[in-house]
């Protein structure tokens, strides 16, 4: 059964981790029952005032509605609020006790969320046609369509001498014009392949299979080997590599352009933050 969306939220993981560490701290400390429930360090005093704003409550309700496809009932709203209060208390107690220190997971999560906050504040102008054309020309290989090949194969299972001999026998027959239908062994991928790139075929069959495939002429048969066995392959058709026009992939180019600009601007914001810090590093 799929987990509720809230169970996959990294913030929930952070809160649960804080709760666990908080519980362990209580056990190890073994303090008397009269001890206060919150012991803030001098460096990080604990503010015990807790307010759930109307906006925060609205966000809780909206999150529930997105997750379950319906608004929460009054009882569920109370449960959401109670859970928020408990989590906020555990979160603040954990911070006051320094449970977030020296934990790379929490450090990474907080840094990630801070990066997200900075990114959300960025305001980027819409790129002009000139911007997009320049970006498209500079990174044309990202949208280039590779050369494609159609081929027919006769498959022979096995990797021993007898399998090799069978495959060579089929090759001799096919080169004389024999019909490949009914020849060879059954292959899970089928007998005919259409519009496949060399890279795709290399991933599927292995580099040995595609060695020299780009140079094999249309209409000719050749014996090839893969991790599955032997293949007698005829090239039926080749489709040359193409470079699409900007208009054909404009949406993709614009998204890629914006992503790159957003990344650059975020790096600038982080660099600005660095200026306010005295950094000592070996």
C-alpha positions in Angstrom: 0.0 0.0 0.0 1.4 3.4 -0.9 2.6 5.6 1.9 0.7 8.9 2.6 2.5 11.8 1.2 3.3 13.2 4.6 5.2 10.0 5.4 7.5 10.8 2.4 8.2 14.4 3.4 11.8 14.9 4.4 10.7 17.4 7.1 8.7 14.6 8.8 11.8 12.5 8.7 13.7 15.3 10.4 11.0 15.7 13.1 10.9 11.9 13.7 14.7 11.9 14.0 14.6 14.8 16.4 11.9 13.0 18.5 14.0 9.8 18.6 17.1 11.7 19.7 15.1 13.6 22.2 13.8 10.4 23.7 17.2 8.9 23.9 18.5 12.1 25.6 15.8 11.8 28.2 16.7 8.1 28.9 20.4 8.7 29.1 20.1 11.8 31.2 17.8 9.8 33.7 16.7 13.0 35.3 14.2 13.0 38.3 10.6 13.3 37.4 10.6 16.8 38.8 13.1 18.0 36.2 11.8 20.6 33.8 10.6 19.4 30.4 12.8 21.9 28.5 16.4 22.6 29.3 17.7 25.1 26.8 21.5 25.7 26.5 22.7 29.2 27.3 23.6 29.6 23.7 20.2 28.6 22.4 17.5 29.7 24.9 14.1 28.0 24.4 11.1 30.1 23.6 8.1 28.3 25.0 5.6 30.5 23.3 3.9 28.6 20.5 1.4 30.2 18.0 -0.2 28.5 15.0 -1.1 31.3 12.6 -4.2 31.2 10.4 -2.0 30.9 7.4 -0.1 27.9 8.8 -3.4 26.2 9.6 -4.6 26.9 6.1 -1.5 25.3 4.7 -2.1 22.2 6.8 -5.6 21.9 5.5 -4.5 22.5 1.9 -1.8 19.8 2.2 -4.4 17.3 3.5 -6.7 18.2 0.6 -3.9 17.6 -1.9 -2.9 14.3 -0.4 -6.4 12.8 0.1 -8.4 14.6 -2.6 -10.9 16.1 -0.1 -10.9 18.7 2.7 -10.4 17.3 6.2 -13.3 16.9 8.6 -13.4 19.0 11.8 -11.9 16.0 13.7 -9.1 15.7 11.2 -8.4 19.4 11.4 -8.0 19.0 15.1 -5.7 16.0 14.6 -3.6 18.0 12.1 -3.3 20.9 14.5 -2.4 18.6 17.4 0.2 16.9 15.3 1.7 20.2 14.2 1.9 21.4 17.9 3.6 18.1 19.0 6.1 18.3 16.1 6.8 21.9 16.7 7.4 21.3 20.4 9.7 18.3 19.6 11.5 20.4 17.0 12.2 23.3 19.3 13.1 21.0 22.2 15.6 19.2 20.0 17.1 22.5 18.8 17.4 23.8 22.3 19.3 20.6 23.3 21.6 20.9 20.3 20.4 17.6 18.8 20.8 19.1 15.3 24.6 19.6 15.8 27.1 17.3 14.1 24.5 15.4 12.2 25.3 15.5 8.4 21.8 14.4 7.5 20.2 17.3 9.3 22.9 19.7 8.1 22.2 18.6 4.5 18.5 18.9 4.9 18.6 22.4 6.4 21.1 23.6 3.8 18.9 22.1 1.1 15.8 23.9 2.4 17.7 27.2 2.7 18.8 26.7 -0.9 15.2 26.2 -1.8 14.2 29.4 0.0 16.8 31.4 -1.9 15.7 29.8 -5.2 12.0 30.6 -4.6 12.9 34.2 -4.1 14.6 34.5 -7.5 12.8 36.6 -10.1 14.0 35.7 -13.6 12.9 37.6 -16.7 11.5 35.6 -19.6 14.2 34.8 -22.1 14.1 36.5 -25.5 14.1 34.8 -28.8 17.7 35.9 -29.2 18.6 34.3 -25.8 17.0 31.0 -26.7 18.5 30.8 -30.2 22.0 31.5 -28.7 21.5 28.8 -26.0 20.1 26.4 -28.6 23.1 26.9 -30.9 25.6 26.6 -28.1 24.1 23.3 -26.8 22.8 21.9 -30.0 24.0 18.3 -29.2 21.5 18.2 -26.3 18.6 18.1 -28.8 20.3 16.5 -31.8 18.6 13.3 -32.9 21.0 10.4 -33.4 21.3 8.2 -36.5 18.8 5.4 -36.3 18.9 1.9 -37.8 16.2 -0.7 -38.8 17.4 -4.3 -38.9 16.3 -7.9 -39.1 18.0 -10.7 -37.2 18.3 -14.4 -37.0 19.2 -15.4 -33.5 21.2 -18.5 -32.4 21.3 -19.3 -28.7 24.6 -20.4 -27.1 28.2 -19.3 -27.1 30.0 -22.5 -28.0 31.5 -23.7 -31.3 28.4 -25.5 -32.4 26.3 -22.3 -32.0 28.9 -20.4 -34.0 28.8 -23.0 -36.7 25.0 -22.8 -36.9 25.1 -19.0 -37.1 27.6 -19.1 -39.9 25.5 -21.7 -41.8 22.5 -19.3 -41.6 24.7 -16.4 -42.7 25.7 -18.4 -45.8 22.1 -19.2 -46.7 20.9 -15.6 -46.1 23.7 -14.1 -48.3 22.4 -16.3 -51.1 18.9 -14.9 -50.7 17.2 -17.3 -48.3 14.1 -16.1 -46.4 15.0 -15.4 -42.7 11.5 -16.3 -41.6 11.5 -19.5 -39.5 15.3 -19.5 -39.2 17.2 -19.6 -35.9 16.0 -19.7 -32.3 13.3 -17.6 -30.6 14.6 -14.3 -29.2 12.7 -12.4 -26.6 13.2 -9.1 -28.4 11.8 -10.3 -31.6 13.2 -10.6 -35.2 12.8 -7.1 -36.4 14.0 -3.9 -34.8 13.0 -0.4 -35.9 14.5 3.1 -35.4 17.1 2.1 -32.8 20.2 4.2 -32.1 23.7 2.7 -31.8 23.8 3.8 -28.1 20.5 2.1 -27.4 21.6 -1.1 -29.0 24.9 -1.1 -27.2 23.0 -0.8 -23.9 20.7 -3.6 -24.9 23.1 -6.1 -26.6 26.6 -4.9 -25.6 29.5 -3.2 -27.3 30.6 -6.3 -29.2 27.2 -6.5 -31.0 27.4 -2.9 -32.3 31.0 -2.9 -33.3 31.1 -1.9 -36.9 27.3 -1.6 -37.1 27.4 2.0 -38.1 29.5 1.1 -41.2 27.5 -2.0 -42.3 25.7 -1.3 -45.5 22.0 -1.5 -46.1 20.7 -4.8 -47.4 23.8 -6.7 -46.2 24.0 -9.5 -43.6 26.7 -9.8 -40.9 27.4 -12.1 -38.0 27.3 -10.4 -34.7 27.7 -11.6 -31.1 26.1 -10.4 -27.9 25.8 -11.6 -24.3 22.7 -13.6 -25.4 24.4 -15.5 -28.2 24.9 -15.1 -32.0 22.9 -12.8 -34.3 22.9 -12.8 -38.1 21.9 -9.2 -38.8 20.7 -7.5 -42.0 20.6 -3.7 -42.1 17.2 -2.8 -43.6 17.3 1.0 -43.3 19.3 3.9 -41.9 17.9 7.2 -40.8 20.6 9.9 -40.6 21.2 12.1 -37.5 19.2 15.2 -37.5 19.4 18.6 -35.8 15.9 19.8 -35.1 14.9 23.5 -35.6 14.5 25.6 -32.5 10.7 25.8 -33.1 10.5 22.0 -32.8 12.0 21.9 -29.3 11.4 25.4 -28.1 9.7 24.4 -24.8 12.6 22.1 -23.9 15.2 24.7 -24.8 13.4 27.3 -22.8 13.2 25.1 -19.7 16.8 24.2 -20.0 17.8 27.8 -20.4 15.8 28.8 -17.3 17.2 26.0 -15.2 20.7 27.0 -16.1 20.0 30.7 -15.3 18.3 29.8 -12.0 21.4 27.7 -11.0 23.7 30.6 -11.9 21.6 33.1 -9.9 21.4 30.8 -6.9 25.2 30.5 -7.0 25.4 34.2 -6.9 23.1 34.4 -3.9 25.2 31.9 -2.0 28.3 33.8 -2.9 26.7 36.9 -1.5 26.0 35.0 1.8 29.6 33.9 1.9 30.8 37.6 2.1 29.2 37.9 5.5 31.2 35.0 6.9 34.7 34.7 8.2 35.9 31.4 6.8 38.9 29.4 7.9 39.6 26.2 6.0 42.8 24.3 5.4 
